[in-house]
Amino acid sequence: ANLGGADLTRAYLGDADLGGANLSGANLCRANLCDADLCDANLSGADLCRANLGGADLSGANLRGADLSGADLCGADLRGANLGGANLCRANLCDADLCDADLSGANLEGAIMPDGRTIEAWRADPLAGLCQEPEARSRAIAAWGAHTWEDCPMHAAHGWDAVEDA
């Protein structure tokens, strides 16, 4: 489907099969795309502000420069999606899968991250994304600062050669 530049404001597209569709530059502000298949879709530059994308499959989608401010992406599959330069300000990413997603240059101010914390709380956590299992996390916090880089088990486990690699 070629819907590039289309005005789909407030459209109901829940459960729609739009896999591989061209929606670049489309206006999908406040659209309901809950559980939609948008796998490999081109949504670059699209306006998805306050859209409902809960449970949507956006794996491999191009969302570069898209406006997702205030969007609900709870439980969305964003594996391998390109979100470079996207506006995710105040977006809800709770339980979203961001594995291998490109978030370079994305605005995440006030966003709720997959673990339910705000981006600000997530960034303040030195173990964010590295250690989520509660018992291992408490051991890591207890050991924090008790070893040097040379005897750090994390760099050996991840194959990091220098602190910059971490």
Secondary structure, DSSP 8 states (H G I E B T S, - for coil): -B-TT-B-TT-B-TT-B-TT-B-TT-B-TT-B-TT-B-TT-B-TT-B-TT-B-TT-B-TT-B-TT-B-TT-B-TT-B-TT-B-TT-B-TT-B-TT-B-TT-B-TT-B-TT-B-TTSSBHHHHHH-TTTTT--SHHHHHHHHHHTTSS-GGG-HHHHHHT-SSGGG-
